[in-house]
Structures are given as structure tokens and as C-alpha cells.
Amino acid sequence: MFRELFKFKILNKKKLISNKKQKVVKKIKNIDKTLGGIDKLTILAEIRLMLKKLEVS
């Protein structure tokens, strides 16, 4: 009984993580679509510099 419950919790947790990953991937794809022809590497470099200035990363 305990093993089955434990397996159920693990499966639910994996499904939850999978759903969160899918949402993140969807958001990234939307951002990528929105940026279109803009040089993404330049934008990422700028964001990285700003984060370093804020001492976040």
C-alpha cells in the first residue's frame, strides 16, 4: 500500500514537473516568435550585462 502511494506521488510530481517545463517552453517559443528578426544573441548579452551589474548572476 505504501509503495503504491509513494509511486503515485512520484508519478504526480514528474507529471507536474513535465507540465511546468511545457509551459516554460511555450513561453520561450512565444518570445522567440515575438522577437522575430531581432538579433537574439545581442539581447541576451545585454540582459547578462544588466544582471551582472545588479549582481544577480
N, C-alpha and C positions, 0 to 999 in steps of 0.2 A: 504494500500500500504506500509506504513512504517513498520507495523508489519510483513508483509511478507518478506520485505527486511531484517529486523532485524533477523527473524527466519533463513533466508537463510545464513546470516553472521555467526550466532551461529552454524548452521549445518556445514558450511565450516570450522570453527575454530575447532569444535570437530573432524571432519574428518582429519584435518591437525595434530592435537594432536595425534590421533589414528595412523596415518601413521608414525609419529616420534617415537611413542612407539614401533611400529612393527619393525622399523629399529634398535632401541636400543636392543630389544630382540634378533633380528637376530645376531647382533654383539656379544652379550653376549654368545649366543649359539655357535658361531664360536670360540670364545676364549675358552669356556669350552671344545669344541671338541679338540682344539689345545693342551690344557694343558693335556688332557688325564689322565694318571695315576699320575700326579704330585699332591702333597698334596696342594689343593687349599686354605685350611684354613691357612696354614703356609705362603703362598704367600700373602694372604690378610692381615695377621698380620704384615708382613714385610712392605707392602705398607702403612699400617696405621701408623706404627712407623716412616717411612720416611716422611709422610705428617705432623705428629706431630712435627718432627724435623724442618721442613720447616715452621711450624706454619700456615699450610693451613687449617687444621680442628680444 
